[in-house]
């Protein structure tokens, strides 16, 4: 039994709590007041979905309150009891974030916070899933007589859907598809087997085995030949090693001889050059010549030094004479000027600037002329002396240059003599070394001849080794080719044998498939028979339930029973008249009677499919009913229906349906013009106005 539902920010419900009892619970309110929202919340609390959400007519986010203010999350909390246990389910929906859910049993959490875990826990607890709940318990708005409004063909499909019989039809259709697929597979496999048998007839397995044996024998012979070649190659390798040792010794001796000869040639050349440079003179003669050269060099260097000093003195003297000439020339020039001034009229004394007397002027003129003459004579004397000095400077320079050249030659001669002296001093040592090298070379030459090494013999042995190893490699290649060929032949033989096994196995599978196909016929026929028998059994069970239900919910005597009549694939809901004749409900009965028939079959479905749950939800069951039919339906729900179903929920806008309440009665009030929230108001069943 559902005991209470609490809604927070759920659609138009800001904070609503409704409590329910056994019997018929009625929710009354105008359109848009939030009646159906309560039933949607019950379904969502139990299974995480409800009809309009399941069919995607609305999105989950749209259940969160948007008016009069936008909420960030919605919450439902449902309390119910089942099989003597109390349960509570909480679910929370967020605009941002994941949906959360928790399930409790006897106050202990049994699942959460994942919604899927809660769904499984609730389905296990109440022993039904959402699909069965939506078919047998929850009648959507204005859908109570939907079964009556369907065509016979659609009614059959709906009936099979309610009873889950379409599963058997789906299995049967799948079985037929599988059977056809097996037949096609069988045909394809037979074709393949036939082709393989034809191919196998062309294969010469015996010939392949014979070729394998021949190649294996050939490889044995090649193996023996290769072993001989390898032994010969090894023998040659040992001989070559011995020859290479001799070759190494031979090369070393030969290299020693070559080096010694080169050294001897170099020594002989050096000795010859030394003798040529000394011109047959002895070391003592070279030393004396070097001392003589050294003495002469010292004399020349002293002569050069003395000449240089005299040259510097003469150059200084020349400079002094040049200055003296310049002084006398200047003096003569000034005297000539004074003389000229004195010879002019009105001459003045050059010292006191007074006019001179004739006698005085003549005396001064005479004295001046004498001084000029003296100056000129001194200039002439000085120039002659300067000419001698220049000649002396020239001689001294020539003498200096001659002495310098001779000194340079002396130094070069000294260096050459020192080199010759050094070479002559080493000559004896080099002659001794040359004699030693001649002995060493003679000995090495004798040892070289004793080695007995023959270059041609080593080359022949190496050539033979290469030939033997090459032949071994060729034999290996031939053997490898034979092995590869043997492998390929064996692979071919294995393929033939494998194909034979596959053909045999496939023939066995074909037989098994054919047997399975035959058995599939029995299975398909059994499904048809089972489906037919189950449909008849369920229809019989539902009709038995409808007979008992009809007598309890229908308050009149003009129709005594109701049933589902199945004939030639059509499903007709019929009512039984007093005279025992069965008539079609949709063709004969009034609106109220049709509603009674629709409720009857829905209760029957609930009895058969969800016997232990005993819940029924009817949303707007008075759709298209007149006032008399509404009154009849209300009385039936209040007095008779609670005797059959433990708990009924009626959602209606018809105030007359208050009479249907035998348990809780709520009026859902909402000021739509002001976008106000829903207010559930509990009412006494006699106080609704």
C-alpha positions, 0 to 999 in steps of 0.5 A: 500500500502506498502510504504517502508521497512528498513533492518538492519543486516537482512541476507545480508542487513547491512543497506538497505531501499527500497521505493515502489509505486503503480503498479508493483515493481521489484527487480532484482539481481543475485542469493544470492544478497538478493532479496527474503530477502526483501519479507521475511522481509515484511512478518516478519514485518507484521506477525512475520514469513515468509514461510521458517521460518514457515516451519522451514527450517531456524531458526529465529537466522539465519536471523541475519547477519553473514557475513561480520561481525556477528551482535548481532541483526537484525531489520526490519521497515515497513511502509504501508497504509491501509483503509486511515490510515498509519501504521509502524511496527518495529521488532527486533531479538536478538541473546541473549534475546527476540524478540521485536516488536512495531506497530504504527497507525497514529504515535501512538503506538497501540501494543508492545513490545510483538510480539504476541500483534503486530501480533494481531494488524496487523491482525485486521488492514489489516483484514487477517492473515498469513495463508491467506497472504501466500496462496493468496498474497505471492508466494514463489520462483519458486512456481507461477505455482505450482498449475499447477504442482500438480496432480488432487488429490493434486490440489483438496486438495490444492484448498480446503486448499486455500479456507479453505474448509478443515475446513468443511471436518474436522468438518464433519469427527469430527461429524462422529466420534462424532456420532459413539462415541454417538452410542457406548455410547448409547449402553453402557448405554442401557447395564447398564440400562438393568443390573440395572433393573435386579438387582433392581428386586432382591432387596426387598425394602419393606423388607428393610423398614420393617427391618428398622421399627423393628430396630427403635422400638427395639431402643425405647425399649432399650432407655427406658431400658437404662433410667431406668438403668441410673436412678438406676446407679445414685441412687447407685452413690449417695448412694456410695457418702454418704458411701464414706464420712463415709468411709473417716471419718472411715479411718481418725479415724482408722488412728488416732487410729493406729498412737496413738497406734504406738506412745504409743508403742514407748513411752512404749518401751522408758520408759521401756528401760530408767528404765532398764538403770537406774537399778531402781535408782532415778534421784538424785542417778544418779546425785550423782553417776555422780558427784562421777564419775566426781571427780574420773575422775579428780583424774585419769586425774591429776594422769595421768598428774603427772605420765607423768611428772615423766616419762619424767623426768626419761627418761631425766635422763636415757638419761643423764646416757647413755651419762655418760656411753659412756663418761667413756667407751671412756675415759677408752678405751683411757687410755688403749691405753696409757697404752699399749704405755707406756709399750712398749720399747722406750716409749715416753711421750704422751704429750711432745713426749720425751722418758720416764725414767723408774721411770717416766714411772712406775709412769705414768703407775700407775697413768693411771691404777688408772684412768682406774679403777676409770673410770670402777668403775664410769661406773659400778655405772652409769649402776646400777643407769641406771638400777634403772631408767629403772625400774622406767620408766617401773613402771611409764608407767604401772601406766600411762596406768592404770590411762589412762584406768581408766580415759577412763572408767570414761569418758564412765561412765560419758557419760552413766550417763549423758544419763540416767540422760537426759532420767530420766529427760524426763521420767516424760514428756513421761509418761504424754504424754503416758497417754494423748495418751491413753485417745485420743486413747480411744476417737478415738476408741469410735468415730470409732465405732460410724461411723457405716461404713461397708466396705462390704456394700460399696463394694456391692454398688460399684459392683451394680453400675458397673453392672448397668453402664456396662448394660447401655454401652451394651444397648448403643452398641446395640443401636449404632449397630442398628443405624448403621444397620438402616443407612446401610439399609437406604443407601441401600434403597437410593441406590435403589431409586438413581439407579431407578432415574439414570435408569430413567434419563439415559433412558431419556438421551438415548432417547436424545442421539438417537435423537441427533444421528439422528440430527447428520445425518442431520448435517453431510449431511448438512455439505456435502451439505454446503461444496459442495455448498460453493465449487461450489460457490467459484469456480463460483466466482473464475471463474468469476474473472478469466474470467475478469482477463484473458481478461486484462492480456492476450495480445493475442486473441487465448485464450479468457478466463480461468476457474477452471473446477471441474468434478468428484472430479478433478480440471483442469485449462482450457483455452477457444479457439476462437472456444469456446472449453475448453482445459487443460492448462497444456497439451496444452498451452506454458510456457508463456501462462501457466504463464499467467494462473497461475498468473490469478488464483493467482490473482483470489484467491487474489480477492476472499480471500483478496479483500481489501488488493490488494497486490501480491508478485511473487518470480522468476515467470520466472522459466522455461520460454523461452525469448518470454514467459518472454517478454510476462509476463513482458509486462502483469505485466507492462500494465495489472496487475496494473489495477487489483492489486494495488501493485505487487512485482516481485523478479527476476534474469532475467534482461528482467523483468525490463520491467515489472516495472511500479513502483519502480525498484531496482537492488540488488548488492552484491560482494559474493566473498568478503562476502559483504553486499547487496546494493539496487540500485534504477534504472530508468526503462530504464537504467538497463544494 
